[in-house]
Amino acid sequence: MRNKLLTILLAFLPLCVVAQTYTVYSIVGTVKYQNGKSMLQLTPRKAVTTQTKVQIEPESAVTVIDEQHAKMYSFATPGIHTIGQLVESSKSTSKSLSKQYMSYVIKQLFNKESQEMTHPDTYMQATATAYRSSSSDSLLLNQIAALLPANRPETIEQLLCDTNVPLTTDFDVRFDLIDCATGSVLDGQIAPNTSCYLRVSNRTAEVLYMNLLDIDRQGNKYLVLPMDAASTCAHLLVPPMCTVSFKAEPFIFGEEPMEETLILMAVKDPVDFSIVMNPIRKGSGGTIPVGLNRKFYQVK
């Protein structure tokens, strides 16, 4: 009887492996999945299995969630692979999530607000939660201020835009602006009305969430990548040790001559990046590690 029972269990075991499912959490760039003989665009919230074949384009990435085991996996290896192959090769860099946080992530992923994107031109504070609170957002401002020279009379924004002020960082992150028309990297001088997109490199072993702040000579600010209303930042996730391009979010420089300072910001957990649209000041309380990378451009 025991032998028969064991045989039955072993017979069902492959089916259990095949039935392992994942939920697509984030897509950056272009990722497709095989549906019959066709390759279709992969999108967040879609369910995939270990046998699902995906095609990851260069400078693209996909992150999936294993709800059953409370794990998050990020993939950025170009080519065609099964989800199972990608999971197996990414086990050492997977991110473990608590069951409570997993429930929160899944809830927010299917929240309508997580699908509503805006480019804030004024400060927009999202509803605080137990996992992404307004206090966590303020820690971002505290650390940006802490990474600049202390005891200076200028504002934080003025220090960020000063080419003579050194800028330190907690994470090794880099960025380039890529000309949409030519595909080339833009240097310090940019022609008026140039359309471009952001390419970022995460050179750490951490999953990081990134955004780019633009400050012009008059102190006006622009958050280059949009924020979702729920501030999940899922669309801003950059896997470890990879380079991705945000081609779906191009932006254009203006016609007038202008000096622009662009600062890449990177954090380990989601924050409401739109808090930087307020004056950046060092407040009371602690800090969080922040990766910064800065470049200066002239429109002329």
GIBEL-V863727 format. One record per pair of residues at least 12 apart in sequence whose C-alpha atoms are under 10 Angstrom apart, sorted by the first residue. I is the first residue (numbers start at 1). J is the second residue. If there is no record, write none. Layout:
i=<I,I>
j=<J,J>
This chain:
i=<17,17,17,17,18,18,18,18,18,19,19,19,19,20,20,20,20,20,20,20,20,21,21,21,21,21,21,21,21,21,21,21,21,21,22,22,22,22,22,22,22,22,22,22,22,22,22,22,22,22,23,23,23,23,23,23,23,23,23,23,23,23,23,23,23,24,24,24,24,24,24,24,24,24,24,24,24,24,24,24,24,25,25,25,25,25,25,25,25,25,25,25,25,25,25,25,25,25,25,25,25,26,26,26,26,26,26,26,26,26,26,26,26,26,26,26,26,26,27,27,27,27,27,27,27,27,27,27,27,27,27,27,27,27,27,28,28,28,28,28,28,28,28,28,28,28,28,28,28,28,28,28,28,28,28,29,29,29,29,29,29,29,29,29,29,29,29,29,29,30,30,30,30,30,30,30,30,30,30,30,30,30,30,31,31,31,31,31,31,31,31,31,31,31,31,31,32,32,32,32,32,32,32,33,33,33,33,33,33,33,33,33,33,34,34,34,34,34,34,35,35,35,39,39,39,40,40,41,41,42,42,42,42,43,44,44,44,44,44,44,44,44,45,45,45,45,45,46,47,47,48,48,48,48,48,49,49,49,50,50,50,50,50,50,50,51,51,51,51,51,52,52,52,52,52,53,53,53,53,53,53,53,54,54,54,54,54,54,54,55,55,55,55,55,55,56,56,56,56,56,56,56,57,57,57,57,57,57,58,58,58,58,58,58,58,59,59,59,59,59,59,59,59,59,59,59,59,60,60,60,60,60,60,60,60,60,60,60,60,61,61,61,61,61,61,61,61,61,61,61,61,62,62,62,62,62,62,62,62,63,63,63,63,63,63,63,64,64,65,65,65,65,65,65,65,66,66,66,66,67,67,67,67,67,67,68,68,69,69,69,69,69,70,70,70,70,70,70,70,70,70,71,71,71,71,71,71,71,71,72,72,72,72,72,72,72,72,72,72,73,73,73,73,73,73,73,73,73,73,73,73,73,74,74,74,74,74,74,74,74,74,74,74,74,75,75,75,75,75,75,75,75,75,76,76,76,76,76,76,76,77,92,93,93,93,93,93,94,94,94,94,95,95,100,101,101,104,104,104,104,105,105,105,108,108,108,108,109,109,109,111,111,111,112,112,112,113,113,113,113,113,114,114,114,114,114,114,114,114,114,115,115,115,115,115,115,116,116,116,116,116,116,117,117,117,117,117,117,117,117,118,118,118,118,118,118,118,119,119,119,119,119,119,119,119,120,120,120,120,120,120,120,120,120,120,120,121,121,121,121,121,121,121,122,122,122,122,122,122,122,122,123,123,123,123,123,123,123,123,124,124,124,124,124,124,124,124,124,125,125,125,125,125,125,125,125,126,126,126,126,126,126,126,126,126,126,127,127,127,127,128,128,128,129,131,131,131,131,132,132,132,132,132,132,132,133,133,133,133,134,134,134,135,135,135,135,136,136,136,136,136,136,136,137,137,137,137,137,137,137,137,137,138,138,138,138,138,138,138,138,138,138,138,138,138,138,139,139,139,139,139,139,139,139,139,139,140,140,140,140,140,140,140,140,140,140,140,140,140,140,140,141,141,141,141,141,141,141,141,141,141,141,141,141,142,142,142,142,142,142,142,142,142,142,143,143,143,143,143,143,143,143,143,143,143,144,144,144,144,144,144,144,144,144,144,144,144,144,144,144,144,145,145,145,145,145,145,145,145,146,146,146,146,147,147,147,147,147,147,147,147,147,148,148,148,148,148,148,149,149,149,149,155,155,155,156,156,156,156,157,157,157,157,157,157,157,157,157,157,158,158,158,158,160,160,160,160,160,161,161,161,161,161,161,161,161,161,161,161,161,161,162,162,163,163,163,163,166,167,167,167,168,168,168,168,168,169,169,169,169,169,169,169,170,170,170,170,170,170,170,171,171,171,171,171,171,171,171,171,171,171,171,171,171,171,172,172,172,172,172,172,172,172,172,172,172,173,173,173,173,173,173,173,173,173,173,173,173,173,173,173,173,174,174,174,174,174,174,174,174,174,174,174,174,174,174,174,175,175,175,175,175,175,175,175,175,175,175,175,175,175,175,175,176,176,176,176,176,176,176,176,176,177,177,177,177,177,177,177,177,177,177,177,178,178,178,178,178,178,178,178,178,179,179,179,179,179,179,179,180,180,180,180,180,180,180,180,180,181,181,181,182,183,183,184,185,185,185,186,187,187,187,187,188,188,188,188,188,188,188,189,189,189,189,189,189,190,190,190,190,190,190,190,191,191,191,191,191,191,191,191,192,192,192,192,192,192,192,192,192,192,193,193,193,193,193,193,193,194,194,194,194,194,194,195,195,195,195,195,196,196,196,196,196,196,196,197,197,197,197,197,197,197,197,197,197,198,198,198,198,198,198,198,198,198,198,198,198,198,199,199,199,199,199,200,200,200,200,200,200,200,200,201,201,201,201,201,201,201,201,202,202,202,202,202,202,202,202,202,203,203,203,203,203,204,204,204,204,205,205,205,205,206,206,206,206,206,206,207,207,207,207,207,207,207,207,207,208,208,208,208,208,208,208,208,208,208,208,208,208,209,209,209,209,209,209,209,209,209,209,209,209,209,209,209,209,209,210,210,210,210,210,210,210,210,210,210,210,210,210,210,210,210,210,210,211,211,211,211,211,211,211,211,211,211,211,211,211,211,211,212,212,212,212,212,212,212,212,212,212,212,212,213,213,213,213,213,213,213,213,213,213,213,214,214,214,214,214,214,214,214,215,215,215,215,215,215,215,216,216,216,216,216,216,216,216,217,217,217,217,218,218,218,219,219,220,220,221,221,221,221,221,221,222,222,222,222,223,223,223,223,223,223,224,224,224,224,224,225,225,225,225,225,225,226,226,226,227,227,227,227,228,229,230,231,231,231,231,231,232,232,232,232,233,233,233,233,233,234,236,236,237,237,237,237,237,238,238,253,253,254,254,255,255,256,256,257,257,257,258,258,258,258,259,259,259,259,259,260,260,260,260,260,261,261,261,261,261,262,262,262,262,262,263,263,263,263,263,263,264,264,264,264,264,264,265,265,265,265,265,266,266,266,266,266,267,267,267,267,267,268,268,268,268,269,269>
j=<49,50,51,84,49,50,51,52,84,48,49,50,51,48,49,50,51,66,67,68,84,47,48,49,50,51,52,64,65,66,67,68,83,84,45,46,47,48,49,50,63,64,65,66,67,68,71,72,73,83,43,44,45,46,47,48,49,63,64,65,66,67,72,106,109,42,43,44,45,46,47,48,62,63,64,65,66,72,73,74,109,43,44,45,46,47,62,63,64,65,66,72,73,74,105,106,109,110,234,235,237,42,43,44,45,61,62,63,64,65,74,109,233,234,235,236,237,238,42,43,44,56,60,61,62,63,64,74,75,234,235,236,237,238,246,43,56,57,59,60,61,62,63,76,234,235,236,237,238,239,244,245,246,247,248,56,57,58,59,60,61,62,235,244,245,246,247,248,249,42,43,55,56,57,58,59,60,61,62,245,246,247,248,43,54,55,56,57,58,60,61,62,76,78,79,80,53,54,55,56,57,62,80,48,52,53,54,55,56,80,81,82,83,52,53,54,55,80,82,52,53,54,53,54,55,54,55,54,55,54,55,56,62,62,62,63,64,109,110,115,234,235,64,65,106,109,110,64,64,65,64,65,82,83,84,82,83,84,82,83,84,85,86,87,88,81,82,83,84,85,81,82,83,84,85,80,81,82,83,84,85,86,78,79,80,81,82,83,86,77,78,79,80,81,82,75,76,77,78,79,80,81,76,77,78,79,80,244,76,77,78,79,243,244,245,76,77,78,199,200,201,242,243,244,245,246,247,75,76,77,78,238,239,242,243,244,245,246,247,74,75,76,77,78,237,238,239,242,243,244,245,74,75,76,77,235,237,238,239,75,76,234,235,237,238,239,83,87,94,95,96,97,102,105,106,87,96,97,102,97,99,102,103,105,106,99,102,96,97,98,99,102,95,96,97,98,99,100,101,102,103,91,94,95,96,97,98,99,102,87,90,91,93,94,95,96,97,102,207,86,87,88,89,90,91,92,93,94,95,96,207,239,86,87,90,91,93,94,95,207,237,238,239,240,87,89,90,93,94,238,239,240,242,238,239,240,241,242,243,244,242,205,205,206,207,239,240,206,207,239,240,206,207,131,130,131,129,130,131,232,131,232,234,230,231,232,234,230,232,234,229,230,232,228,229,230,228,229,230,231,232,227,228,229,230,231,232,233,234,235,227,228,229,230,232,235,226,227,228,229,230,231,225,226,227,228,229,230,231,235,223,225,226,227,228,229,274,222,223,224,225,226,227,228,274,221,222,223,224,225,226,227,273,274,275,277,220,221,222,223,274,277,278,221,222,223,274,275,276,277,278,272,273,274,275,276,277,278,279,227,229,272,273,274,275,276,277,278,137,229,230,231,272,273,274,275,227,228,229,230,231,232,271,272,274,275,229,230,231,272,230,231,272,230,232,269,270,271,230,231,232,269,270,271,272,231,270,271,272,271,272,275,271,285,286,287,269,270,271,272,286,287,288,270,271,272,273,274,275,276,287,288,271,272,273,275,276,280,281,282,283,284,285,286,287,288,271,282,283,284,285,286,287,288,289,290,265,266,267,271,272,273,275,276,280,282,286,287,288,289,290,156,273,275,276,278,279,280,281,282,283,287,288,290,280,281,282,283,284,285,286,287,288,290,169,170,281,282,283,286,287,288,289,290,291,156,160,167,168,169,265,276,280,281,282,287,288,289,290,291,292,157,159,160,280,281,282,283,287,168,281,282,287,166,167,168,169,170,289,290,291,292,160,165,166,167,168,169,165,166,167,168,279,280,281,279,280,281,282,215,216,219,220,221,261,276,279,280,281,215,217,218,219,215,261,262,263,294,214,215,216,217,219,259,260,261,262,263,294,295,296,261,296,261,294,295,296,294,292,293,294,290,291,292,293,294,265,266,289,290,291,292,293,266,267,288,289,290,291,292,202,203,204,205,206,208,265,266,267,268,289,290,291,292,293,201,202,203,204,205,241,266,290,291,292,293,200,201,202,203,204,208,210,241,243,264,265,266,290,291,292,293,199,200,201,202,203,243,263,264,265,266,291,292,293,294,295,198,199,200,201,202,212,243,244,245,262,263,264,292,293,294,295,196,197,198,199,200,201,245,264,295,195,196,197,198,199,200,245,250,251,262,295,195,196,197,198,199,245,246,247,250,194,195,196,197,198,250,252,194,195,196,197,198,247,250,251,252,194,195,196,196,196,197,196,197,198,199,297,295,296,297,298,259,260,295,296,297,298,299,259,296,297,298,299,300,253,257,258,297,298,299,300,253,254,255,256,257,298,299,300,252,253,254,255,256,257,258,298,299,300,251,252,253,254,255,256,299,251,252,253,254,255,299,250,251,252,253,254,246,247,249,250,251,252,253,224,225,245,246,247,248,249,250,251,252,211,212,224,225,244,245,246,247,248,249,250,251,264,243,244,245,246,247,212,238,242,243,244,245,246,264,238,239,240,241,242,243,244,245,238,239,240,241,242,243,244,266,291,239,240,241,242,243,239,240,241,242,239,240,241,242,238,239,240,241,267,268,237,238,239,240,241,266,267,268,269,236,237,238,239,240,265,266,267,268,269,270,290,291,232,233,234,235,236,237,238,239,265,266,267,268,269,270,271,273,291,225,233,235,236,237,238,264,265,266,267,268,269,270,271,273,290,291,292,223,224,225,226,227,233,236,237,263,264,265,266,267,273,274,224,225,226,262,263,264,265,266,273,292,293,294,225,261,262,263,264,265,273,274,276,277,294,260,261,262,263,264,294,295,296,259,260,261,262,263,277,296,258,259,260,261,262,296,297,298,258,259,260,261,258,259,260,260,261,260,277,260,261,262,276,277,278,262,274,276,277,262,263,273,274,276,277,249,250,251,262,264,246,248,249,250,251,273,249,273,274,271,272,273,274,272,272,272,270,271,272,273,274,269,270,271,272,269,270,271,272,273,270,266,270,266,267,268,269,270,266,268,298,299,299,300,299,300,299,300,298,299,300,297,298,299,300,296,297,298,299,300,295,296,297,298,299,294,295,296,297,298,293,294,295,296,297,291,292,293,294,295,296,290,291,292,293,294,295,290,291,292,293,294,289,290,291,292,293,288,289,290,291,292,288,289,290,291,288,289>
